Amino acid sequence: MPPTSRSTPLRLPSWLQVLALSFAVLGAIVWMAGQAAARVFDPETFTLDNGMQVVVVPNHRAPIVTHMVWYKVGAADESAGESGNAHFLEHLLFKGTKTLAPGEFSEIIQLNGGRENAFTSQDYTAYFQTIARDRLEIMMKHEADRMTNLVLTDDVVASERDVVIEERRSRTDNNPSAKLFETMQAALYLNHPYRLPVIGWQHEIEALNTETALAFYRKWYAPNNAILIVAGDVTAEEVRPLAEKYYGVIPARDVPERVRIEEPPQTSARRVIHESPRVRQPLLAMTYLAPSYRRGETEHAYALQVLDEVLSGGSTSRLYKSLVVDKKLAVSVGSRYSASALDLSDFNFYASPQPGVELEALEAALRAEIDAVLKDGITAKELASAKRRKRAESVYARDNLGTAPRIIGISLATGRTIEEIESWPDLIDGVTLEQVLAAARAVFRDESSVTGLLLPKPTS
C-alpha cells in the first residue's frame, strides 16, 4: 500500500521501496519489543472537545520536537475515477490559506531552523515538522490554519497537477520495477481499492481539478478525523493549552464512515511479466494476500511477523543463507509483511539472481523454501532467535525522534489503540511454533498470489 510524499527525501520510487519503508516502520514497532511494563514510548493522550485525539510522547534527549497531524483518510477512500486525489490534495495543502501565501508556511519553517514533509498512503495522510521546542506554537498555529482555511485557485491547481503528473512519469512510468509492482498490486486486489496506485493513474490525475480537491478536503479534513502527535522535549501539560488554543477552536464536522469495497474470494494464481530495455538486473517477486491486525484471519498477524523475521531477518535468515550463501542463486532475497493496514494486507517475497542464473531456477528454489515452511514450519531455535532479535532492537526505539509519532500515527489512523501498541511485545512473545505453521498455511496459497518477473528487453 504505497505511501507517497511531497518531496524527494520521503517520496519512494517503487512498490518494493515502499514496502521497505512500511517495514522500516514495522521494524520500529518491532523495536518496542522490550518488556511491556517498560512502556518504551510511555505516551500520554487526551481528546479535545471537538473530537481531535492528541498524543504526547515526552523524549528529553534534545530540545527539539516533532509535530505531526494525521488524517484518517488515504487513497483507498477516494471516489471512483479520482485516483490520486488524496496525494494531490497533500501537495495542495502547501499552496496557501486565507492568512498565508503559497509556500509561506514552508518559508516560516525554514527561517525557524525546522524541516517538514508530508506523505500519503492508502489509509492515511500525515503532515509533520521537526523544530526547536520553543517554536512548537508556531507550527501548531499554521498547521491548524491549513486544516480549515485552505485557499485554491485554478491556476495553482493546474500547475501543481502538472507537478504530480511529472512525478508519476519520473518515479513510476520511467522506473521498470515501479511499473512491475504497480501492476502486481492491481492484479492482487480484484475489487478492493488497494489495487489503485496512491499517486493515481495518469488519465485520472489529469482530470483532477479545484472542485475535486476541495470536495475531498471538505469531506475528510476535520479535527474529529485527525490525530495530533507531538514527540520530543515537551510534556502533556505544555501541549494541552496550545492544542486547545489552535486546534480546539476548530468546529467538528460530520465525516463519513470509511466504507471499503469487499475483496471477493480468490481462485486463480496470477502472473505478471514486465520487460524493459532499462532493466539491468532481473527481479523475481511474489505476493500473497494476507490478513492484517483488523481484517481477514487476524489471529495470524503476529505469527506472520515472526515468520517474516525468520525468513529474511538478516544474513543468517533462512532465505539469505539458502539462496545467497549456500546455493549461490541470488544476489539478494527477502520477504516483507506488514499487519498495519486498515483492511487486508500482503506477504511479499523478492529475489534477484546471480549473473548467469535464470529466473526460473531462482523461482523454483524460492518456492521450495516456501514449501519447506508449509510442510515443517520453523524450528524452536529459529522461533527463539527471532524473538530475541526483536527484543534486542527495542533499545533503539527512541533514538529517532520520528519513530514514536510514526508508529502511533499509523496505528491510530488504522483503527488501533495505544493499549494495543503497548501490548505488542507480549503478543509477539506469545507466538508458538504451531501458530507460525498455521499462519503460513493460511496465507501461502497459490490461488491468492501474484508472481512478477522483471526482465531486460533487448533494443531492436
Salt bridges, closest charged atoms under 4 A:
ASP42 OD1 - ARG39 NE 3.08
ASP77 OD2 - ARG258 NH2 2.97
ASP77 OD1 - ARG260 NE 3.07
GLU116 OE2 - ARG6 NH1 3.86
ASP123 OD1 - ARG260 NH2 3.11
ASP134 OD2 - ARG135 NH1 2.86
GLU137 OE2 - LYS245 NZ 3.09
GLU143 OE2 - ARG146 NE 2.60
GLU160 OE2 - HIS91 ND1 2.78
GLU160 OE1 - LYS95 NZ 2.99
GLU167 OE2 - ARG11 NE 2.28
GLU167 OE2 - HIS87 NE2 3.61
GLU167 OE1 - HIS91 NE2 3.26
ASP173 OD1 - ARG168 NH2 3.17
ASP173 OD1 - LYS179 NZ 3.74
GLU182 OE2 - ARG168 NH1 2.79
GLU182 OE1 - LYS179 NZ 3.84
GLU204 OE2 - HIS203 NE2 3.88
ASP233 OD1 - HIS60 ND1 2.61
ASP233 OD2 - ARG133 NE 3.34
GLU238 OE2 - ARG133 NH2 2.73
GLU262 OE2 - ARG295 NH2 2.79
GLU299 OE2 - HIS300 NE2 3.71
GLU309 OE2 - ARG389 NE 2.64
GLU309 OE1 - LYS390 NZ 3.33
ASP326 OD2 - LYS321 NZ 3.20
ASP343 OD2 - HIS192 NE2 2.81
ASP343 OD2 - ARG260 NH1 2.76
ASP343 OD1 - ARG295 NH1 2.94
GLU363 OE1 - ARG271 NH2 2.62
GLU363 OE2 - ARG367 NE 2.95
GLU369 OE2 - LYS327 NZ 3.80
GLU382 OE2 - ARG318 NE 2.76
ASP399 OD1 - ARG61 NH1 2.62
ASP429 OD1 - ARG391 NH1 3.11
ASP446 OD1 - ARG367 NH1 3.96
GLU447 OE2 - ARG445 NH1 2.78
